[in-house]
Amino acid sequence: MDILFIAANARSLVANRGELIKTLTHQGLNVGALVPEYDYLDTVKDLGIPIWTYHLDRHSTNPLQNLIAFWQLRQQIASIAPHSIFAYAIKPVTFGVFAARLAGVKYSYCLLTGLGYLFASTSLKARILRQITQGLLGGSAMLSTLFIFQNPDDQADLEKNWLFRTFARSIVVNGSGVDLNAYPFSAPPSSPVTFICIARLIQEKGIQDFAQAAAQVKAKHPSTTFLLLGGLDSTLKNAISPTQLEQWQAEAAVDIIGKVKDVRPYLQQASVMVLPSYYREGIPRSILEAMSMGRPIITCDTPGCRETVVDSVNGYLIPPRHATALQDAMLRFIENPDSIQAMGIASRRFAETKFDVVKVNQAMIQAMQQTRPETMAFSDQPQ
């Protein structure tokens, strides 16, 4: 096994790492993956690589439970005996690098796909856990071969930590990228104007701001449509409640679609993509898919999100937690429908130049090549 991926979840392994895995295998590397057992999906078999499951409770802060999970991960890595690991997301990174080193694995590649809830929340618990996490990431930096960030804000925040700043070798890439062929351009409709929000249904994604702005805009422009796509995770304390969803549905401002396997038919119906997130994103995949299909973007001027918009060129950046600013941005599209087409074309061009998954993966692989361990014998050029 040349490289073992330690996945945050099965869906992201397929959707976000699938093209990278395909490129690595085409270059002749033997690739495998560990996937959390709690959300194992049969679709991971389509990757055509060996798959194992491991225990990961992404929400647990219980020290004993985490220590047991860590030791089990070390044992699994030791039994697989890869030459290197590729871990992504905070918990797989903080657990994976230490577990891999104890298992005798010398080379560790780490991808931070956003800093998440801990780095966005101001609660006392979050601040305490943030300090612990920063220390663990600093320790991971001492043992890792390469840290990869998806936006410069995350890199700058972690480099405030002395351990990380001193020992980490890090680069920034443009998110996970998007397959431009899988999400082809189509002209966005402008009559009626349809706004779509695609996100996990949690508070930090700005879902309530979307619903509040939708209600205000629809009162002024009744023909306007609002679509909300996303899965509900009732295990999260910050999840949107089923009662709240039922209320929005009853108010008839927002069409609650729920979780779907394929967002493309809904994006084709949409005029504008909206993600008013104040979650610490890497770079939101939902925005990249919408850009690839030629949709203007309304999102917040926050880490990860701000990377996707040149304000007034392919969309609008708004302050976080500001439903009124979101409403104003929506009204600008309704009152100037010609801008939808122009900004949609700009989004597609932006996706082509900056977020093409081929370019993003090539940047990661080239950085990994520069470490040049004998066990990572990449070919000089991707096939």
C-alpha positions as CSV (number, residue, x, y, z in Angstrom):
1,M,0.0,0.0,0.0
2,D,1.7,3.2,-1.2
3,I,-0.8,5.6,0.3
4,L,-3.7,5.2,2.7
5,F,-6.5,7.8,2.8
6,I,-8.0,8.4,6.2
7,A,-11.4,9.8,5.4
8,A,-13.7,12.1,7.3
9,N,-16.8,10.4,5.8
10,A,-17.7,8.2,2.9
11,R,-19.5,10.8,0.9
12,S,-16.5,13.2,0.9
13,L,-14.1,10.4,-0.1
14,V,-16.1,9.8,-3.2
15,A,-17.2,13.3,-4.1
16,N,-14.2,15.3,-3.0
17,R,-11.2,12.9,-3.1
18,G,-12.4,10.6,-5.9
19,E,-10.6,12.4,-8.7
20,L,-7.4,12.6,-6.7
21,I,-7.5,8.9,-5.9
22,K,-8.1,8.2,-9.6
23,T,-5.1,10.3,-10.6
24,L,-2.9,8.6,-8.1
25,T,-3.9,5.1,-9.2
26,H,-3.4,6.0,-12.8
27,Q,0.2,7.0,-11.9
28,G,0.7,3.4,-10.7
29,L,0.3,3.9,-6.9
30,N,-1.5,1.4,-4.7
31,V,-4.1,3.4,-2.9
32,G,-6.5,2.3,-0.1
33,A,-8.8,4.1,2.3
34,L,-10.1,4.0,5.9
35,V,-13.8,5.2,6.1
36,P,-15.7,5.9,9.3
37,E,-18.0,2.9,10.1
38,Y,-20.9,5.1,11.2
39,D,-21.6,6.4,7.7
40,Y,-20.2,3.7,5.4
41,L,-21.7,3.8,1.9
42,D,-21.5,1.1,-0.7
43,T,-20.6,3.8,-3.3
44,V,-17.0,3.9,-1.9
45,K,-16.5,0.5,-3.7
46,D,-16.9,2.4,-7.0
47,L,-13.5,3.9,-6.3
48,G,-11.9,0.5,-7.1
49,I,-9.5,0.6,-4.2
50,P,-9.3,-1.5,-1.0
51,I,-11.6,0.0,1.7
52,W,-11.5,-0.6,5.5
53,T,-13.8,0.9,8.2
54,Y,-12.6,2.5,11.4
55,H,-14.3,4.1,14.4
56,L,-14.7,7.8,14.4
57,D,-17.1,9.8,16.5
58,R,-16.7,13.3,14.9
59,H,-18.6,15.0,17.8
60,S,-17.2,13.2,20.8
61,T,-15.1,15.1,23.3
62,N,-14.9,12.2,25.8
63,P,-11.1,11.7,26.4
64,L,-11.5,8.0,27.1
65,Q,-13.6,7.3,24.0
66,N,-11.2,9.3,21.9
67,L,-8.2,7.5,23.3
68,I,-9.7,4.1,22.5
69,A,-10.6,5.2,19.0
70,F,-7.1,6.6,18.5
71,W,-5.5,3.3,19.6
72,Q,-7.8,1.2,17.4
73,L,-6.8,3.5,14.5
74,R,-3.1,2.9,15.2
75,Q,-3.7,-0.8,15.2
76,Q,-5.5,-0.7,11.9
77,I,-2.8,1.4,10.2
78,A,-0.2,-1.0,11.5
79,S,-2.0,-4.0,10.1
80,I,-2.4,-2.3,6.7
81,A,1.2,-1.1,6.8
82,P,1.0,1.7,4.2
83,H,4.1,3.6,3.1
84,S,2.3,6.9,3.7
85,I,-1.1,8.3,4.8
86,F,-3.3,11.1,3.4
87,A,-5.7,12.3,6.2
88,Y,-8.2,15.1,5.7
89,A,-10.5,17.1,8.1
90,I,-9.5,18.0,11.6
91,K,-10.2,14.8,13.5
92,P,-8.6,12.4,11.0
93,V,-5.6,14.7,10.8
94,T,-5.1,15.0,14.5
95,F,-5.7,11.3,15.2
96,G,-4.2,10.0,11.9
97,V,-0.7,11.6,12.0
98,F,0.1,10.5,15.6
99,A,-1.5,7.0,15.0
100,A,0.5,6.6,11.7
101,R,3.8,7.6,13.4
102,L,3.2,5.1,16.2
103,A,2.4,2.5,13.6
104,G,5.7,3.1,11.9
105,V,4.5,5.2,9.0
106,K,7.0,7.9,8.2
107,Y,5.2,10.1,5.6
108,S,1.9,11.9,6.4
109,Y,0.0,14.2,4.1
110,C,-2.7,16.3,5.8
111,L,-5.5,18.3,4.1
112,L,-7.5,20.7,6.2
113,T,-10.9,21.1,4.6
114,G,-11.9,24.1,6.8
115,L,-11.6,24.7,10.5
116,G,-15.3,24.2,11.1
117,Y,-17.5,24.9,14.1
118,L,-14.8,25.2,16.7
119,F,-13.1,28.1,15.0
120,A,-16.4,29.9,14.3
121,S,-18.1,29.6,17.6
122,T,-17.5,32.1,20.5
123,S,-18.9,29.8,23.2
124,L,-16.6,29.0,26.2
125,K,-16.6,25.3,25.4
126,A,-15.6,26.0,21.8
127,R,-12.8,28.3,22.8
128,I,-11.4,25.7,25.2
129,L,-11.6,22.9,22.5
130,R,-10.1,25.3,20.0
131,Q,-7.0,25.7,22.1
132,I,-6.7,22.0,22.5
133,T,-7.2,21.4,18.8
134,Q,-4.6,24.1,17.9
135,G,-2.1,22.3,20.1
136,L,-2.9,18.9,18.5
137,L,-2.5,20.4,15.0
138,G,0.8,21.9,16.0
139,G,1.9,18.5,17.2
140,S,0.7,17.0,13.9
141,A,2.8,19.6,12.1
142,M,5.9,18.4,13.8
143,L,5.3,14.8,12.5
144,S,3.7,15.5,9.1
145,T,5.4,15.7,5.7
146,L,3.0,18.3,4.2
147,F,0.0,20.3,5.3
148,I,-2.5,21.4,2.6
149,F,-5.0,24.2,3.2
150,Q,-8.0,25.1,1.1
151,N,-7.9,28.8,1.8
152,P,-5.3,31.3,3.1
153,D,-7.3,32.3,6.2
154,D,-7.0,28.9,7.7
155,Q,-3.3,28.8,7.0
156,A,-2.8,32.2,8.6
157,D,-4.8,31.3,11.7
158,L,-2.9,28.1,12.4
159,E,0.4,29.8,11.8
160,K,-0.3,31.9,14.9
161,N,0.5,28.7,16.8
162,W,4.2,28.6,17.4
163,L,4.5,24.8,17.0
164,F,2.7,24.9,13.6
165,R,4.5,28.0,12.4
166,T,7.9,26.5,13.3
167,F,7.5,23.0,12.0
168,A,4.8,22.8,9.4
169,R,5.5,22.7,5.7
170,S,2.3,24.0,4.2
171,I,0.7,25.1,0.9
172,V,-2.7,26.5,-0.1
173,V,-4.8,25.0,-2.9
174,N,-8.2,26.1,-4.3
175,G,-10.5,23.9,-2.3
176,S,-11.4,20.4,-3.5
177,G,-12.0,21.7,-7.0
178,V,-14.9,20.8,-9.3
179,D,-15.2,18.5,-12.3
180,L,-16.1,21.0,-15.0
181,N,-17.4,18.3,-17.3
182,A,-19.7,16.7,-14.6
183,Y,-21.2,20.2,-13.9
184,P,-21.6,21.8,-17.4
185,F,-22.6,25.3,-18.0
186,S,-26.2,26.1,-18.7
187,A,-27.9,29.5,-19.1
188,P,-29.5,30.5,-15.7
189,P,-33.2,31.3,-15.9
190,S,-34.2,34.8,-14.9
191,S,-38.0,34.6,-15.0
192,P,-39.0,33.8,-12.4
193,V,-35.9,34.4,-10.4
194,T,-35.1,31.3,-8.4
195,F,-32.6,31.3,-5.5
196,I,-31.2,28.0,-4.3
197,C,-29.3,27.2,-1.0
198,I,-27.5,23.9,-0.8
199,A,-26.1,23.1,2.6
200,R,-26.2,20.9,5.7
201,L,-29.1,22.2,7.7
202,I,-27.2,23.7,10.6
203,Q,-27.3,27.1,12.1
204,E,-23.8,28.1,11.0
205,K,-24.6,27.6,7.3
206,G,-26.9,30.7,7.6
207,I,-30.1,28.7,6.9
208,Q,-32.2,30.9,9.1
209,D,-30.9,34.0,7.3
210,F,-31.9,32.5,4.0
211,A,-35.4,31.7,5.2
212,Q,-35.8,35.2,6.8
213,A,-34.6,36.9,3.6
214,A,-36.8,34.7,1.5
215,A,-39.9,35.6,3.4
216,Q,-39.2,39.3,3.0
217,V,-38.3,39.1,-0.7
218,K,-41.3,36.9,-1.5
219,A,-43.6,39.4,0.2
220,K,-42.4,42.0,-2.4
221,H,-42.0,39.7,-5.3
222,P,-44.4,36.8,-5.0
223,S,-43.3,35.0,-8.1
224,T,-39.8,34.6,-6.8
225,T,-38.9,31.0,-5.8
226,F,-36.6,29.8,-3.0
227,L,-35.2,26.2,-2.9
228,L,-33.5,24.7,0.2
229,L,-31.5,21.5,-0.3
230,G,-29.7,19.6,2.4
231,G,-29.7,16.9,4.9
232,L,-31.0,17.2,8.5
233,D,-28.7,15.8,11.2
234,S,-30.7,15.8,14.4
235,T,-27.6,14.5,16.4
236,L,-26.1,18.0,16.2
237,K,-27.0,20.6,18.8
238,N,-26.8,23.3,16.2
239,A,-29.1,21.6,13.7
240,I,-32.1,23.2,12.3
241,S,-35.1,21.6,14.1
242,P,-37.8,19.6,12.2
243,T,-40.3,22.0,13.8
244,Q,-38.6,25.0,12.2
245,L,-38.5,23.3,8.8
246,E,-42.2,22.6,9.1
247,Q,-42.9,26.2,10.0
248,W,-41.0,27.4,6.9
249,Q,-42.8,25.0,4.7
250,A,-46.2,26.2,6.1
251,E,-45.2,29.8,5.5
252,A,-44.7,28.8,1.8
253,A,-41.7,31.1,1.3
254,V,-39.1,28.4,1.0
255,D,-39.5,25.0,-0.8
256,I,-37.9,22.4,1.5
257,I,-36.4,19.8,-0.9
258,G,-34.3,17.9,1.6
259,K,-31.3,15.8,0.9
260,V,-30.8,14.7,-2.8
261,K,-28.3,12.5,-4.5
262,D,-27.8,14.8,-7.5
263,V,-28.0,18.6,-7.2
264,R,-27.6,19.3,-10.9
265,P,-31.3,19.2,-11.9
266,Y,-32.0,21.7,-9.1
267,L,-29.1,23.9,-10.1
268,Q,-30.4,24.0,-13.6
269,Q,-33.7,25.4,-12.3
270,A,-31.9,28.0,-10.2
271,S,-31.0,31.5,-11.2
272,V,-28.6,32.3,-8.2
273,M,-26.8,30.2,-5.6
274,V,-27.0,31.4,-2.0
275,L,-24.8,30.3,0.9
276,P,-24.9,32.7,3.8
277,S,-22.5,30.6,5.8
278,Y,-20.4,31.8,8.8
279,Y,-19.1,28.2,9.3
280,R,-15.3,28.0,8.9
281,E,-15.5,26.5,5.4
282,G,-12.5,25.2,3.4
283,I,-14.1,26.2,0.1
284,P,-17.8,25.1,-0.1
285,R,-18.2,22.4,-2.8
286,S,-21.8,23.5,-3.3
287,I,-20.7,26.9,-4.5
288,L,-18.1,25.4,-6.8
289,E,-20.7,23.2,-8.4
290,A,-23.0,26.1,-8.9
291,M,-20.2,28.2,-10.4
292,S,-19.3,25.5,-12.8
293,M,-22.9,25.4,-14.0
294,G,-22.9,29.2,-14.5
295,R,-24.7,30.5,-11.5
296,P,-24.0,33.8,-9.8
297,I,-23.2,33.5,-6.1
298,I,-24.4,35.3,-2.9
299,T,-22.2,34.3,0.0
300,C,-20.6,35.7,3.1
301,D,-17.3,37.5,3.4
302,T,-15.9,34.8,5.6
303,P,-13.0,32.3,5.3
304,G,-13.4,29.9,2.4
305,C,-16.6,31.5,1.1
306,R,-14.9,34.8,0.1
307,E,-12.5,32.9,-2.2
308,T,-15.4,32.2,-4.6
309,V,-16.7,35.7,-5.3
310,V,-15.3,38.8,-6.9
311,D,-17.8,41.2,-5.6
312,S,-20.2,42.6,-8.3
313,V,-18.5,40.4,-11.0
314,N,-19.8,36.9,-10.4
315,G,-21.9,37.7,-7.4
316,Y,-22.1,39.5,-4.1
317,L,-20.3,39.2,-0.8
318,I,-22.4,40.1,2.3
319,P,-21.6,40.3,6.0
320,P,-22.2,37.1,8.0
321,R,-25.4,36.8,10.1
322,H,-27.0,39.6,8.2
323,A,-30.4,38.7,6.7
324,T,-31.1,42.2,5.6
325,A,-27.9,42.4,3.5
326,L,-28.8,39.0,2.0
327,Q,-32.3,40.4,1.2
328,D,-30.7,43.4,-0.5
329,A,-28.4,41.3,-2.6
330,M,-31.4,39.1,-3.7
331,L,-33.3,42.2,-4.7
332,R,-30.5,43.5,-6.8
333,F,-30.8,40.3,-9.0
334,I,-34.6,40.6,-9.2
335,E,-34.5,44.3,-10.1
336,N,-31.6,43.7,-12.6
337,P,-32.3,40.3,-14.1
338,D,-29.8,40.8,-17.0
339,S,-27.0,40.6,-14.4
340,I,-27.9,37.0,-13.7
341,Q,-26.7,35.8,-17.1
342,A,-23.5,38.0,-17.1
343,M,-22.5,37.1,-13.6
344,G,-23.3,33.4,-14.3
345,I,-20.8,33.5,-17.2
346,A,-18.3,35.1,-15.0
347,S,-18.8,32.3,-12.4
348,R,-18.1,29.6,-15.0
349,R,-14.9,31.4,-16.2
350,F,-13.8,31.7,-12.6
351,A,-14.4,28.0,-12.0
352,E,-12.4,27.2,-15.2
353,T,-9.4,29.3,-14.3
354,K,-9.2,28.7,-10.5
355,F,-11.2,25.7,-9.4
356,D,-10.8,23.1,-12.1
357,V,-10.3,19.8,-10.1
358,V,-7.6,18.7,-12.5
359,K,-5.6,21.9,-11.6
360,V,-6.2,21.6,-7.9
361,N,-5.2,17.9,-7.8
362,Q,-2.1,18.6,-9.9
363,A,-1.0,21.3,-7.4
364,M,-1.4,18.9,-4.5
365,I,0.4,16.1,-6.3
366,Q,3.3,18.4,-7.3
367,A,3.7,19.5,-3.7
368,M,3.7,15.9,-2.6
369,Q,6.2,15.0,-5.2
370,Q,8.6,17.6,-3.9
371,T,8.9,15.7,-0.7
372,R,10.3,12.9,-2.8
373,P,10.2,10.0,-0.4
374,E,11.3,6.8,-2.2
375,T,8.0,5.2,-1.2
376,M,6.0,7.9,-3.1
377,A,7.4,7.2,-6.6
378,F,5.1,9.5,-8.5
379,S,5.5,9.7,-12.2
380,D,6.7,13.2,-13.4
381,Q,3.4,14.0,-15.1
382,P,-0.2,13.0,-14.3
383,Q,-1.6,10.7,-16.9
